[in-house]
Amino acid sequence: MAEFQLRTMEERDRWEVAELICASMNTWDILHGMAPGRFTGGPPQTDVFYQVYERLDPGFCLVAEAGSGRLAGSCYYRERETHVALGIMNVHPNHFGQGVAKELLRSITDFTDERKKPLRLVSSVMNLESFSLYTRAGFVPGRVYQDLVVQVPEGGFREQLPGAERVRPAGPDDAAAMAELELEVSGITRGKDYPFYLENAGGLWYTSVIEGRSGGLDGYLVSIGHPLFNEIGPGVARTEEAGAALLLDHLNHYPGGMPLLLLPVECGSLVRLAYRLGGRNCEMHAAQCRGEAQPFRGVTFPTFMPETG
């Protein structure tokens, strides 16, 4: 096994980490017949992870430095009130099979155990190497999601959905209700995240809510509209009807775009809506938790930017 040391990522590592993520993901795709790989924009596309994570949680990326001084692996993570979320983890192709990911994960599980919190992530069920890594470490798969990309017409979709009249852009006063709703639906809360999305300091985020018929919120949804990274989520909704109205609102926010979204496989009406709008499956993921987890009590829209678990 090659020797390497774990340390916190520094600013000087920014572009090497972006290149590492890009090379790792694209190499895995190519080896599994999915050339040219998902990150065709190169490191400028995967640098979005640094832009988001370091603005939201500076100092929470762990890297493995090889004896040569080059980085062998990296993993973003972050702590919240109810849990720790494990973000994107990658190993450079030159170091595949050398135990790098296992050591990165061990360090983060130690961090989590010290805080006596669950550790959550959303992991690919198509990448059996990573799936096995997590389940061997004690993670238990829960809800399964199908990843879809949807090409939005230049004029948007003309679909009329029940509840659409209750959808509106979110404002700063919605943060507390968003947190309360996510705790009810998913059993987690992420106090730093809601103001971050709503302030939208980087100009990347769109957030909308659907008001309940009897007051409060029936759901919220966030999406990122970076030119090189367009994804819908995170969000939660009490019902599939509320989730569908939010989803359509976000798709129409990106006319001419092709956002990525993750839908719970058991939410049949949402999946059918995505197919009706031309959605194409591209991968499968599962929510996993190491520690106690509340069963989901509604619709969840997970995301990788940042990881929501």
N, C-alpha and C positions, 0 to 999 in steps of 0.2 A: 504494500500500500504506500502511495506517495505521501510525503510529509507536507503538512500545511498547518497554518495557525489561523484561528478565528479571531476576528476583531471587528469593531464598528466601522462601517463605511465612512470614508472621509470625502470631502468635496472633490479632492483630486481624483477620486475613483469614479466620478460620475459617468464619464463616457466609456470607461472600461466596463462598468456594470451594464450600461445600455448595450454595448457590443456583446457582452456575455449572454444577456437575456435573448437577444436577437439570434445569435449563433446557436444557442441551446435549443430554442423552440423550433427554428427553421430546420436544424439538423434532424431533430426527432420527426418532424413532419415528412421530410424527404426520405428518411429511412423507412417510413411507414406508407410510402406511396402517395404522399400529398405534396409533391413539388409544385411550386418553388418554396413553399412554406408560407406561414400566415403573416409574417412581418416583412412584406415586400418593400416597405419604406426604409428598411435598415435601421441602424441605431437611432437616428432622429425620431423614429416612431416609438421605439421602446424607451427612449428618454422620458416619455410621458410619465412613467412610473416614478422617476426621480422627482419630476415637477410636482406631482400630486402628493406623494408620500412625504417628501422632505418639507413641503409647505405645511402639511397637516401634522406630521409627527417627526420632526427632525431628530436624527440620531438613532432611528429604529430600523436600521438595515444592517444585517450581519453578513460579513464576507469571509471567505476562506482564501487565504493567501498562500500560494505554493512557494516552495523553496526558491524558485526563480524570481519571485517578486510579482509575478502575474497572478491574477485572481482566478481561482479554480471554481468558485461558486458564490452565490449570493442569495439572501432571503430577506424580504421585507416582513415586518410584523408590527403590531401595535396593541396597546393595552387600553381597554375601556372599562366602564364601571362594572359590567357584569361578566366580562370574559376577556380573553386575549384572542386576537384574530391573526392567523398565519396568512401572509400574503404570498406573492409570487416567489417561488423558489426555483433556482436554475443552477445547473452545473455546466461548465464549459465542456464542449465535446472532447477536448484533449484529456479531460479527467473523468469521463464517464466510467462507471464501474469501480471507482476507487474509494467509495465510502464517504464522499464529500457531503452529499445530501443527508446521510444518516447523522453525521456529526453536527451539521447546521441544525437539524431538527432536534437532536438531543439537547443542544444548548438552549433552544427556545422552550422545549418542554421543561427543562430545569427552571428557567425564568418563570414559567407559568405556575409550576408546582410551588415555588417559593411564595407566590401570591395567592395560592389556594383558589385558583379560578379555572374554569373550563377553557380549553383551547379549541378554536373553531376554524374551519376552512371550507372552501368549495373546491373539490379536486376532480380531475378528469377521471372518468371510468373507462376511457379508451386507452389511457396510458397505464398499463398494468404494473409497470415498474414503480411509478409514483403511488398508485393506488395501494400496492402492497407495502410500500415504505410506510404509509400512514396507518394502515390497519395493523401492521406489526407493532407500531408504536402505541397502540391502544385506541386509535380513533374508531368510531362506530359510524358507518354510513346511515344517513337518514333519508331525507327527501331527495329525489332524483329529478334533474332538470334536463331538458333538451335545449341545446343552443341553436338559435336560428338567426339568419341574416335576412333582412327584408329590404328590397329595393323600393324606395318611396318615389312615386311619380313627381315630376316637377311641380305639378299643381296640388300635390297631396292626395290623400284618399277622401272620397266622398261618402264613405260609410257613415250611416246614422246609427248611433248606439244609445240605448237607455242610460240615463245618468250623465250624459255628456254636458247637459246644461248646468250640472253642479260642479264641473271641473273649472278651476281657476289657477292662475299663477300663484305660487306660494309667496308669503312675505315673512319678515322677521318675527312677527307675532305668532307664527304657526309652529315655531321650533318646539315649544313645550308639548303641544298636541301631537306632533310627529313622534316625539320621544315616547309619549304615553301609549300611542297606538302600536309602535314597534314592540314595546315591552309586552303588550297584550297579545299580539299576533305571533311574535318570534321568541319572546322570553329574553330579549337582550335590549340594551339601550346604549347609545353612542353619543353622549352629550356634546362632544367636540364637533361631531360631523355635521349636525343639522345647521348650526350657524355658519359653518364653513361653506356649505352648499348655497345657503341663502344670501350670504354676503357676496359670493361669486367674484372674489377679488381678481382671479385670473381670467375672468370672462369665458370660462369653459362650460359652465353648468347651467342647466335649466331644471327648475323644480316646480311641480304643480301638485295641487291637492284636490280631493273631491270631498265636498262637504256632505255631512250626514243629513238625512231627511229630518232628523229630530235634533239637529245640532251636533257639534263636534266634527270630527273628520272620519270619513269612511276609508281613506287611503291617502298615500302620498307616493310620488315617484320622482326620481332624479335621473338625469342623463348627462353624459359628457359629450360635448360637440367639438373636440379637438380635431383639426383637419386630418390628422393621421390616426385618430383613435376615436371612434364614435360608438358608444355603448349605452344602452338603456338599463337603468338600475343604479343604485339600490332603491327599493321601495317595498311597501306592504299595502294590503287592502283587506278589508273584512270579507268581501265577497268577490266572486269572479266578475260580476257585473261592474262593480266599482273598478276592479283591476283592468277590465277591458276598456272602459272609458278613459282611464289614465294612459293606458298603452297607446291607444289611437291618438291621443293628444300629443304624446311624445314623438310618435312616428311622423305626424304632420308638422312637427317642429323642425324637421330636417328634410325639406323637399329636395328631391334629387339625390339624397344620401342613401347609404346602405348600413343602417345601424345593426349592431349585434344585440341580441336579447336572450335571456334565459327564462324558460317557463317551466313551472312544475308539471311533470308528466301527467299527474292526476287531474289537472285543471283542464278538462276536456274542451269547454267552450272557449277558453283562451287559446288553446292550441289550434282549434279549428279556425278561430279568427285569424291567427297568424298565417295559416295555410291559405285561407281565403284571400289574404292580402299578398300572396305570393311568397311567403316565407319558405326558406330552404334550411333543412337541418345541416349542421356542420360539425357538431360534437355533442357529447353527453357529459354531464357533471353530477356530482352528488355532494350535498351538504354533509359534512362529517364533524363529529365532536369527540374530543377526548375529555371525559368528565360528564357531569349531568347536563341534560338538555331538555327544555320544555318541548313537547310536541307542537308543531306549527298549528295555529288556529286561524288560518285564513290563507291568503295568497301572498307569496314572497317572491320578490324579483331580486335575486342576488347579482353581484357584480364583482369584477376583478379590479375596478378602479374607483376607490380602493376596495380591497377585499372586505366582504361583509360577513361571511360565515353563516 
